[in-house]
Amino acid sequence: MEAAVTPVIAGIGKTRFDSGWLAARSTEVELTGAQLTTTHPPTGADPPWMEAVVPGTVLATLVKNKAVPDPFYGLNNEAIIDIADSGREHYTFWFFTTFQCKLPEAQHLDLNFRAINYSAEVYLNGNKKVLPKGMFRRHQLDVTDILHPNGQNMLAVLVHPPDHPGKIPPEGGQGGDHEIGKDVATQYVQGWDWMAPIRDRNTGIWDEVSVSVTGPVKLIDPHLVSSFFDNYKRVYLHCTTELENRSTRVAECSLSIEVTAELEGNFTLIEHLRTEHRSISPGARSQHTFTELFFYKPNLWWPNGMGKQSLYHVAISVEVKGFGESDSWRHLFGFRKIESHIDSATGGRLFKVNGQPIFIRGGNWILSDGLLRLSEKRYETDIKFHADMNFNMIRCWGGGLTERPEFYRYCDMYGLLVWQEFWITGDVDGRGDPVSNPDGPLDHDLFLVCARDTVKLLRNHASLALWVGGNEQVPPVDLNTALKDYLKLHPYFEKVDEHDKILEDLNNEEEDPSLYLDGTRIYVQGSMWDGFADSKGGWTDGPYEIQYPESFFKDDFYNYGFNPEVGSVGMPVAATIRATMPPEGWQIPIFKKLPNGYTEEVPNPIWQYHKYIPYSKPDKVHDQIEVYGTPTDLDDFCLKAQLVNYVQYRALLEGWTSHMWRKFTGVLIWKTQNPWTGLRGQFYDHLLDQTAGFYGCRSAAEPIHVQLNLATYSIEVVNTTSDELSGIAIEASVWDLEGACPYYKVFDKLSVPPKKTVSIVEMNYPKSQSPKPVYFLLLKLYHMSDSGIISRNFYWLHVSGGNYKLLEAYRKKKVPLRITSRAYVRGSTYEIDMHVQNTSRRLNSQNLTYRNIFSRRHRVGDIDLASLGSDQAAKEVKRQSGLLQGAAKCFSGLLQGAAKCFLKEANSPSVAIINGTDVGVAFFLHFSVHAMKTDRKEGEDTRILPVHYSDNYFSLVPGEIMTTKISFEVPPGVTPRVTLNGWNYHGGHTVH
């Protein structure tokens, strides 16, 4: 083990302890906490001590040290003893670290635990402190008086598991035997129908540990609130903060609040700077409410798809006379107003942001990782993936976490509204089988302590949209009543502006809104109440299984205005199966024919353990993989599963959007990802590789979208924006498997009102002609003025009663492609523009839509280097990163199979040619990025993950061009290569 770096604490501010920890099982340590932190500290990772994962869990530490196998691989989880069998002491662990700190006079040091699970004793230099129970509460210990005089400090923490870890019944179940519900903790840890049990029940120091140095006066939980008037032209920022004087003298304080905005070129504009004075008695706590700050037409924060996510930097500081700066606090803040009411037309809850209705299309979220290996880097990938799918809301499910500030910060940046639930689920808290915990957790006071603290932790985030009492259940009466009281709205925010009336100023007699615990967001008692599902708590969410794509468009598919959970399949790509399972897990399901003509899929035991959901529903839905032909092996199965994933989830969202405002106000898909290597309900797997369903959602959830109603065969245009669309046209073309275009039609001079889905025309093909059994349909919505593409949507379809088995022979089609690529490198970050052209036929050059030049919008962190010259590109990279390393540097791809690569000098594009003599559609193309290896072993996973693609799993008709932007980071010493596969492109052509 390398020598641990001991944190050195110096000056006012916070220092995180996220490395340098050791851990050991308590039963293997014969020393007391006092001894460990005075005379007998561990000297390194020698048994029983090991390197610890902090933040993280006991099980994460054991996995890191290979003391137990990876529980997410194959059936390894069965080889790890469950806490129900081992007893709580088996997962009771010591954690140890050191730090240097010698404080000047009048400074104070707080030791902060943002969360532990479930209780702990803390020893610092032989002194004991107790952290009370509860997984979702912050702990702050003033340790000023127990720091070691020589500055060398030793810290040991003994962490105990939840009091009621419960047992796992042989048949599994939702939340095991539900005993975990007696504690205020995550409930998924006893297993669910999508999750195997977590053996240690997430015991550990699972969130941030830090120390904070302050002067005599400390800032505590500032609260920021904005109010809006005159149609959002006149805006006020309200702020209240708590102050604590820890000295023995009256503190004469100067309190300052500064609001700044970032401008282009790394410049900062100071919007406001105000200083106010206050005296605080010795040892006293008091609140200070700043005089509100006035803004005229500030940049507003908008959800993804509605506008920019403008964020201001708010800094609060306190200076004490005779001391100087005593404490400071910073936060990114977005000016926005979120309202909601139950829509009279649909019965669903309708949300408005800054006065504009927003049609909710999003997903359910459990957490990033089942072992709580949480990181900012992972959070950014997770949230950017959701934004890339064009989602605008994430629901944090009640059986998981109240998410961390880092999660919310990225939701703020990428525009994801967040529905945050408290720690109640119907399955565990009174509605499950067996019925248990009808009164919720045993300690109601503890629940409320955690709830209040959670609100204070998260309330300043622009993305936080609403609080919800529980999943498919309401909290017990006393808890529900208390939460309603805690989260009551300030009178200003009770004024639901349904008819766009101009609101009056705040009443001078009303309390400042920043004095409320929250006061700005609604509290809904449960996920199926008050505008969600049937609004009454009936089991009216779901379904959670494969559907015929056209079913989502039918009026009788779902009967309520807002569905909080609807789910389906989620098979990953074959490489992920090979990376997460031994060879016996590579066996595909047995397709068992039933007497009624349906197929039952029988998965192997490993898939069954990983909660595989089949692509058939006997008696209801024929197997949707078999529609493409019976799969022959894992690669064939997974590729066909991606076809189904794309169609299934695109149809789900298109079906809901087809009924926008007429029948529905929103939908949340169950779920967007898995916190482990599960095989259901996901758009990207635990290794961070996207399924094709990801791109089906990305297409369907565009703010402006052209689509085919699969129930009526009408072409529809969806406009979720607040602007009317005019001067637009739709190009519809049908292509057969021989490469011919039997149908081509342009519908021009169209206009679409804002916030509407409009049916444009019913497709004549295939009704009016002799259609081919299988055909492709390409729809393009574009501006007539410049042929700029607004939306592009590609379908593969079969005639009524048919199937896609003719596509099997189409795999042999050799359709030529030309791929031109240019790469930009910033340190370890690569950005590559891939221009792909189907060269099997030249199209009419007068029709510019074949070039697919999109009218794109940009998100936080996006860099469109392709539109810049090389000098400009270099400047852009340098401006955003501050470091230019090989910007606009081109690297050449290698050649495999039929790909022929022409090498170019530096700064010129790389060109790859995939030869072919057939005319037709280049079908279901998808890129992947790999580490270039000469000694690759069979089955070895060479993928570089995660990778962000502007599009993937796309198809090109003859002559068509598509540009895909690819961005990723490479590990040190790795050279990347980009490969292209497709339905009729096999073997992985290396194209860059």
N, C-alpha and C positions, 0 to 999 in steps of 0.2 A: 504494500500500500504506500502511495506517495504521502508525504507529510501533509497533514491537513493545514489549510490556511486559516489562521486564527484571525477573525475579524477585529479590526482596530477601530474603536469608537472615538470620534473626534468631532466636536462642534455640534451646534444645534441641528437637529434633523433626525432622520430615520435610517437605520442600517438593517438590512435583511440578513437572516441566518438561514440560507438555503443550501449550504454545503458544509462539509467538515464535521458531520454528525457521525456518531457510532451508536450501535444498538445491540442489545442482548436480551435474551429471554429472562424474565425476573427469577424464575426458579433455578436458573443456572448462575446467578450472581449471589454470592453469600454476603455481600457487603451492604451496608445501609446507605441511604442517600447522603447522609452526612459524611460518611467515610469516602464515598465516591467523589465528593466535591471538596474534600480537604486533604486527607492523608493517603488515600488509595485510588487515585483516578486511573481509568484505563489508559494505556499508553499507545494503543493502536488497535488495528483490526485483528487481534489475536483471540482465538476462542476463549470464552463464548462471545466475544465482541465481534462485530462485523460493521462494514460501511452501511450507513442508514440512508434511506430515502426520506428526506424532509424538505418540503412538504410531501407527504405520502402516507402509506399505511404500513402496518406490520407485514402484511402479505407482500406488498411491493418490495419491502426490504429483503424478505426471504427469497423472493424471486430474483432480485438483483444479485444476491450472493449464491444463487443456485442451491440454496438449502432446501428448496422445494422446486418441482418442475413448473414451467410456465402453465398456469391454469387455463389459459385461453387456447392452448395447442391441443388438438385432438381430444382425448379423454383424460388428459393429465389432471384435470380438476378432481377426478375420482380418486386420485392417488394422494390427495392432500387431506389431512384429517380435519373434519369439521369441528367447530367450537362446541357444538352440541355433544360431541363424543369425547373431545379432549378436556373439556372444562375451560372456564374463562382464564384460568391462570396460564394455560398454554400460550395464549395470545396476549398476555400481560407483559409489556416490554419496557425496559429502560432505554432512554435516549440520552446521549451525552455529547456535550461540546464545550469549547472554551472561547473566551473573547477577552480582549484587552480594553480596559476603560478606567481612566482616572479622571474624575470630574473636578473642575474648578469649583470654588465656593459659589453658592446660589444656583447651581445647575442641578437638575434632577434627571434620573434615568428610569424609564418605564420599560419593563419586559412585557412584550405583547404577543399573545397567541390569538390569531384571528379565528381559529377554531381547532378544537381537538375532539376526538371521539374515544371515550365518552366522558371520562373524568380522569384527573391526574393529580399527582403530588409533584411539586417543583422544589428542587433543592438548589440553592445558589450559595456557594462558599459555606456549606454546612447549615444553612438556614432553610427551614421548610415553609412552603406556601402551598395552599390547596386550591386547585381549580375545580369548581363545582361541576355537576353533571350537565349534560346537554351538548348536542353535536353542533348546534347552530347559534352559538353565542361567542362574543369576543371576551377575552380575558386580558386585563391590564394590571400589572403589578408594579407598584413603586418600590424599586429595589435600591434606591439611592443609599440608604443607610447600611446595606449589607454588601456593598462592593468591597473587594479586597483592597487594603491600603496600597499594595504594590502594583495595582492595576491588572493583575493576572486573575481572571475570574473563571470558575468552573461551574457548569450548569448541568444538572441531571434531571430528567423528567420521567416519572413512572406513570405510564398510560394504561388505564384499565378499559376493557371492552364494555359494550352496552350491558346493562343489568339483565336484560331479557333477550339474549341472542336467539332463543327458540331452537326448534328442531326442524329438520327437513323431512316431511312425510315421504314414504316410498313413492307415492304417486306424484310428488312435486306439489305444484299448486301455486297460486298467486300469493306470494309472501309467505311461503311455508306454512307453519302452524300459527302464524300471525302474532306470535309473542313479541316480535320486534316492535309492534305497534304500541306496546306499553311504555316505550321509551320515546324521547324526542330525537329521532334519528332517521336515517334513510331506511326505507322499507323494502327496496328492491333486493337487498342483500340476502334475503332468504330465498331468492329465486322467483322467477315469474315465467310466463309462457314464452318469453323471449330472452330469458337470462338464466344461467346456471347460478347456484348459490355462491356467495362470496364467503370463504371459509372463516375469515377473521371478523366478519361483519363490519369491515372498514375501520377497525381499531387503529388509532395512530394519531400523530400530529399531522393532520391532513391538509392544513392550510398554513398560510404564511406565519413565520416566526420573525420577530424583529425587536430591536430596542429603539427607543426614542429619547433623545436628549432635548430637554426644554430648560428654559429659565424659570423664574419664580411663578410665571403665569402660563397656563396651558390652555390651548384651544380644544374644544370638545365638540365633535359632530356638527359643524356648520350646516345650515339648511338653506338651499337656494330655491327660490320660486319666482316665476315670471307671470305677469298679468298683462293683458292685451286690450287695447281700446282703439276706436276709430279704424275698424277694419284692419287691425294688426299694424297700423302705422305708428301708434304710440304704445310703447312697451316699458314696463317697469320691472326692475330686478329687485326682489326682496331677499333679505338675508338676516338670519338670526344665528348666533353661535353661543354656546355655553362656554364659560370661562371659569377656571379654578386657580385661585391664588394659594400656592403651596408654601408661601413664606410666612414669617411671623410679623410682617409689617404690612401696612396699607400699601397696595400697589397702585401707583399712578400710571395708567395705561394709555398708550396711543394705539388705537385700533385702525388698521388700514385695509381697504378692499380695493383691489385693482382688477380691471377687466381689460383684456387685450385680445386683439384679433390678429391672426397670421395673414400676411399679404404675400403676393408673388415675390420671389426673389429672396426669401428668408427674412423679410422685413416684418416687424411687429408694430401694430398700431395700438396705442393706449387709448381705449375708448373712455375709460373712467378711472379716476384715482381719488379716493375720498379717505380722509382721516378723521376719526372721532375720538373723544377722550372719555375715560371712565375710571373711577376709583373703585377698587375692590378690597374689601376688608380682609384681614389676615385669616387664612384657612377657609375662606368662603368660596362658594360656587354661586355664580349668577349668570343670567342671560343678557346678551346685548343684541338689540335689533338695530341694524343700520337704517338710516334714512334711505328710502328707496332710491335707486338709481334710474334715471330716465334715459331711454334710447328712442331715437326716431328712425323708424324703418330699419331695424337691425336685420341682418341675414337670418332667416328662419331655418330651423332644423326640420327636415322632411324625411319621411320613411323612404325606403328603397323603392324606386320607380316613380316617386312623386316630385323629386327635386334633390337639391344638394343637402348633405348632412353638415351644415355650418355649425361649428363648435367654437366657443370662446373660452379663453383661459381665465379662470377666476382665481385670484390669489388673495388670501387673507393673512395678515400678520399682526402680531401684537408686540409692541415695544414697551418696556417698563423703565420708568425714570430711574436713573442710576445704574441700570444694568445693560440696556440695549435690546436687541431683538431677542424675544423670549420664546416665541413659537411661530410657526407658519403652516399654512395648509393650501393645497392647490387642487383644482378640479377642472375638467373640461365640462362645459355647460352648453346646452342647446336651448335656444328660445323656441318653444313650441307649446301648443295647447292641444291636449287630447280630450275629446268628449266622447260619450257614447250614450245611446238610448236604445230601447227596444223598438224596432221598426214596425210600424203598424201594417205595412204592406206584406211583410214576410214573416213576422214574429221573431226574427233573428236580431241579435244585438248588432247595431250599426255603429261603427267607429268613424269619428271625424278627427282629422289632424289639421290644425290651423284653419278650421272652418270647412275643409274639403272632405267629403265622404271618401273612405278608402275601402275598397273591396279586399277582404283579407284572404290571402293565399299563402299558407305557410305550413309549418310542421311541428310535430311534437318532439321534445328533446328530453333525454334522460340525464346524461352527463357525458363528458368526453371519454372517460376511462373508468372501468369498474374497480380498479385498484387505486383510484384517485391520484394517478400520476398526472396531475394537472400542470399546465405550463402556458405561459403567454403565447409562445410560438404555436402550440397546438390550438389554443383558443382562436388565434387569428385565422388559422387555416379553416377551422370549423365554421366560423362566422362568415368568412369570405365565401366559402362554399355555398352557404345558404343565400348570400346576396347574389352569387353567380347564378343560382337557380331562379332568380327574380322573385324570391320569397320576400314577404314584408312582415311576417310575424313568426316568432318562436314561442311555443308554450313549454315552460319548464314544469314538467309533470310532478305531481305531489309526492310520488313515491321515490323521487330522486333527490336532487340538491336544490336548495335555494342557491342560485348560482353566484359565483364570485365576482368581485368588482372588475377583474380583468375580462371576464366574459361580457359584462355589460359595457365596458369601455369599447370593445370591438363592435358590439351591437350599436353603440352610439356612432361609431365611425362609419359603419356600413349600412346603417338605416334599418335595422331589424327591430320592430316593436317586440316587446317581451311581455308575455302573460306569465306571472310568477305565482305559483301555488305554495301554500303552506303544507305541512307534513301530515296530511290526512289522505287515505285512499279508501274507497268503498270496500275493496277486497279485504283489507286488514282491519278497518275500523267500522265493523258492524254489519257489512253487507256480504261478506265473503262466505266461503264454505271451507271449514266450519265457521259459524258466526262467532266472532270474538271481538273484544274491545269496543262494545257499543258506546262506551263513554270516552273513547279515544285514549290518549296516553294517561298513565296513572297520575302524573304530576301536572295538573293544569296550570299551576303557577309557573312552573318551569317552561311550559309551552309558550305562555304569554311573555315571559322574559325573553325567550329566543325570538319570538315574533317582533317585539318592539325593537330589539337590537338589530334584527335583520332589516327592518324598515329604515332605521337610521343609517345602516351600512350602504343601502342601495338607492335611497330616495332621490339623490341628485342626478341620476342618470336620465338623459332625454329619452332613451329607448324603453324605459320601464313604463308600460302602458296601463296595467291593472294588476290588482291583487285578487287571488281567488282562494277561498277557504280550503278546498280539497278536491281531489280527483274522484269523480263519481260518488261523492259523499259531501255532506256538510259537516263542519265541526260540531261537537256536542253543544247544547244550547248555551251554556255559560261561556264557552270559548267563542262561539259565533257572536254572541252579544258583545263580548269584550272587543273582538276584532272590528265589529261594526262601529263601536265607539272610538277605538283607537284610530280607525281609518275614515272617520266621517269627513265629508268634504267641507272645505271652507265655503261660506255662502256664495262667494264669487264663482266657484267652480260647480256649484249646484245649478247654475243657470244654464240649462241645456239649450243651446241656440239652434233649434231645429229649423227655423225659418229664416236664418241668416239676418236676424235683426242686429242692429248696432247695440252693443252692451254698454251699460252705464259705468261710470267710474266706481272704484271701490268706495263703499260707504265709510265715511270717516269714523263712524262708531264701531265698525267691524275691526276685529283683531287682525293684525298683520298676518297674512297667510303663512309666512315662514315660521310662525310660532306653533303651528300645528305639527303633529307627528309626521303626517304627510299632507293631507288636506287637498291634494290636487288630482288624485286618481281614484277611480271607483273601486269598491270592494264588492265582489260577487261571491256568494256563499259557497257555491260548488260548480263544477265544470258542466253540469247538465241542468243548471238552474238559470232563471232570469235572462233569457235571450239566447241561451245555448242549449242545443238538442231540443227536447220538448218543453224546456223551461221549468219543469216540475220535478226533475230528478228521476224520471223513468229511464230505463236502460235503452236509450234511444241514440246512442252514438254507434260507430261502426258503419258497415261491416268491415271485416279484417281478412279478406280472402280474395282470391282471383275472381275477376268479373269478365263478362264479355265487354269489349270496349264500348260498343254502342249503348250498353245499359246505362252508363253514366249520363247520357244525354236525355234519357226518358223522364217524363214528368213524374213517374211513380217511383223513381229510384230512391229518393230520400224526401221525407215529408216535412222537415223543419228548416228554419231559416239559416242556422249556423251549426255546422257539424264540427264538434271539437276533436273528433277522432274518426278517421276512415283510413283503413290500411289494406295492404296487399303484399305481394311477393317482394323478394329482395336478394336474389342470387347474385353473388359477386362473380368476377372473372375467374377463369381456371387457375391463373397464376396465384391468386389469393388462396384458393383451396389447397394447392400444393404447398404453399408457404405456411399454412396454419394447421395442416393435418398430415398424418403419416399416409403411406400409400394405400392402406385399407380404406382410408377416407376419400380416395379418389374414385371410388366406384359410384356410378350414377344410379339413380333410383330404378327399381324394377317397375315396368309399366304393366300393371295387372289389369287385364280386360275383364270387365264385369258383365253379367248377363244383360243388363239394361243398355249396353253399348258405351257406357262411360269407362273411363280409365282411372284406376287408383294408383297413385305413385307410392311405392314402398321404398323409403330411403334407407341407406346403410345406418348402423347404430351411431356412428360419429355424427352424421348429419342430423339424425334424430336428437342427439344430445345437444347439438348446436341450434336446435329449434327450427329446423327447416320447415318452411311452409310450402306446400305443393302448388303446382301450376294447374291443378285440376280440382274440381269440386263435384265429386260424383253426385248425380241426380240434379245438378244445377248448371255446371259449367264443364264442357269438354276440355280435355287437357290442351292448354294453349301452346305448349312446346311441341306436342305431337302434330299440331296443325302444320308445322314446318317439316314433318317427317320424323320418324323415331330416331332419337339421337344414338350415335354409335359409341361415343367415348366422352370423357370429361370435357375436352375442348369443344366438341360438337354440342354437347348439352349446354355448356355455359354460354357459347355464342348464341344459340337459339334462345336461351333465357334472356340475354340482353335485348334481343329483338322484342320479346314479350314485355320486358321491363319498360322499354321505351314507349311502346304502344299503350301499355296499361296506365302509366302515370300521366302521359300526355292526355289520354282520353279522360282520365279522372278530372284533371284541372280544366280541360276544355269543356267538359260536360257541365261542371259547376259554373264556369264563367259564361257559358251559353245562357244560363238562367240568372245572370247578375242583376240584382235589385228586383227582378220580377218574382223570383222565388227564394233566392239566397242572398245573404250578406257576407258569407265567408265560409272557409273550410280549412281545417288543419289536418294534414296527413299523419297517420300513425305508421312509422315514425320516420325521421330523416336519417338516422344513423343508429348504430349499436355501440354500447360501451364495451363490447367484447367481440369475439369473432363469430357473431350470430349470423344466421342465414334467413332472416326475414326482415321485412320492413326497414329498408335502408336505401339511400341514394349514393352512399360511399361506404366502403368497408372499414374495419378497424385499423387497417394499414394505410388508409387514406387514399385508396384508389376508387374512382367514381364508377358506378354502374351506368348503363345506358339510360336508366330511369332518371338519372340526374339531368341528362340533356333533354329528355322528354319533358320534364318539368320546366327546364330553362326555356324551351320553346313555348310551351303552353302559357306560362305566366308572364310573358312579355307585357309591358304596359300597353302597347298597341300590337294587335295580333290578328292575323288572318287564319281562319280554321275551317275545317269541314265538319259540320254536324253529322255524326255517324248514324244518327237515328233518322234524319230527314234528308240527308245528302244536300243540304243547303250550304252555300259558302257564307260564312259570317265574318264580320269584322268587329273586334273588341277594342274599344277605346276606354281605358280606365283613367285617362288623364283629364284635366280640367279644361283642355283646349279642344275646339272643334277641329276635325280633320276635313280638309277640303282640297280639291285639285289632286285627288289620288285615283289610282287605278289598281285593278287586280288582274294579274295574268294567271290563267289556269291552263296547264298543259298535262296531257296524259301520255305516258310512254309505256310501250309494251316490252316484252322480254326479248324481242328481236331488234330493239333499238328504234322502232318507228314511233311516230307521234300521231296517233289517230285522232286526237282532239286537241285543239288549241283555240283559246278564246280570251279576249281582253275586255274587261268591263271597266269603262273609264268614266271620267267626270263624276266621281263619287264624292259624297261628303258623309261624315259620321259625327253625330253630336257628342259632346263630352259625356263621360261616365255612362256609356251605352254599349250594348251588344246589338248589332244590327244584322239581320238576315238580308243578304244582297241578292242572291239568285240561287235557284235549285240547279244542281249539276245535271246536264242532259246525259252525260256519260256516267254510268253505263246503260241508262234506261232506253235511250233513243237509238242505240246502235247495237250491233252484234259485238258485245264486249269480249275481250280476252279473259280467260279465267283468272289470271293474276295480272295486275297492272300497277304502274306507279302514277301518282298524282303530285304535281308540283304547283303550289300556290305562292304567288309573290304579290305583296302589297307594296306599292311604290309611289313616289311623287312623280306626277306627270311632267313637272318642269325640268327635272334633271335625271330621271330614272333612278334616283337614290332609293335603295330598298329600305322599307320600314320594317317589314316582316317577311320571312321566308319559311315555308312549312312543307315538308316532304312526307308523303304517305305511301305506304305499300298496301294494296287492297286486293280483295278477291270478291268474286261475284257472290250473291246470296247463296248460302248453303255450301260454299266451296271451302277451299283451304289453300295453303301456301306451298304445297309440296312441289309444285313446278319450280320453285326457287332452288330446290336441291340441284337440279341440272344446271341452273344458272351460275352455280359456283365455278363452273368450268369456263365461263366466258372470260376472255382475255381482252379487257378494255384498256387501252393505253392511257397513261397519265404522265403529266409533266409537273414536277414539284420544284418550285424555286423557293429557296430559303435564305434568310439573312439573320444572323445572330448578333446580339449585343450582350456584352459581358461586363458585369460590375462585380469585381471580386469573385465570390462564389455564386452569384446570381446570373442566370441566363434568361434572356428574352429572345424568342425566336419567332419570326414571321414566316409562316408556311403558306405559300400560294400554290394551290393544287388545281390543275386544269384537266378535265376530261377531254382528251384530244381526239376522240374517236370520230368526231364530226365537227366541221366549222359551222357555226350558226350565223344567221343574218346579222351582219355588223351594224345595221341600222337600229337593231333592238339592243339597247345597252344593258338590259336587265340581266343578261347572262354573266356580266362581270361581277354581279353581287357586291356593288359598292354600297355599303350600309350607312345609313344615317344613325350613327352610334352616339350613346351617351357615355360619360366617363364617371368612374367611381374613385373614391379615395385610394390613392396608391397606384392607380393605373397610369401607365406611361405609353403613349402611342408614338413610338419612335419611328414606325414605318412611314408616318406622314411627314417626317422631318428630313432635311438633308443631313449628311453625316456630321457636319459641323454643328448644326442645331441639335442633333441627337446627342452629341458629346456634351454640349452645354446643358441639355436637359438632364442627362444622367448625373452630371457633376452637381447641378443645382439641387437635385432631390437627395442625393446620397452624400454629397460633400467629398466624394472620393471617386476619381475616374480611373478605372483599370480596364484598359482594352475596350473602351466603348466602341461600338460599331465594328468590333473585330469579327470577322467571318471565319467560321471553321467548317471544313469540308466533311461531308459524310462519307461513309464507306459504301461498298457495293455488295449486295447479296442478291442471289437469284437473278430475276429478270431486270433488276435495276441497274442502269448504267449512269455513272456519275461523272460529270465534267468538273474538274478541279479548277478553281479560279484563284487569282491572287487575293491578297488581303483586301478587305473592304468591298469586295464584289460578291454578288450572290452565288450560292451553291445551287447547282441544277442537277436533279436526278430524273432519269427517264425510266418509266416502267413500260416496257414494250407490250404490244398486243395488236391483234388484227381484227378484233370484233368491235362492232358498233353497239353501244348500249349504255345503260346506267352503271356508273361505278357505285356499287351499293354497299352501304353501311361501313364506311371507312372510319377507322379510328387510329389515332396516334398513341404511342406510348414512349416513355423515355427510360433508357437503360444505362447502366454502367458498362463501359466497353471493357470486356475481359477476354483474354486469349485462352485462359485455362478454365473456362466455365464448366462446371460439373452438371451432369444431367439432373434436371429438376430444380437447379439452383435459381433462386429469385434474384434477378439482376435489376429489377425495376428501381428507379429513383422516384421516391414519393415524399411529399405530395407534389403534384404538378397541377397548375391551373391552365385550363384550355378555354379559349373563348368559344369554341364549339368542338364537339367530337361526336362520333357515331353519326356522321352525315353522309349524304349521297349526292352525286353530281350527274346531271343529265348530260348528254353529248354536247360538247363545246363549253360547258359551264365552268366557271372559275370560282373558287372559294378561298378566302384567306382565314387561317386559324392562327391565333396568337398563343404562344406557349411560354409559360414562365415557371422557373423552378430554381432551387438551390442544389448544389452538388456538394457531397462530402469532400474533405481534403484529399487530394491525390487522385480523384476520380475524373475520368474523361467521359462525358455523356455522348450517347448516340440516340437519335430519334428514329423509331421504326413505324412503319405504316402497315396495318393489316386491314382486311375487309372481307366481306362475304365472298367476293370473287378475287381476293388478293390474299394469298396464303404464305406462310413461312416467315413473315416479318421482314419486309423490305426496309433496309436501312436507308433513310432518305436525308439524314443530316448527321 
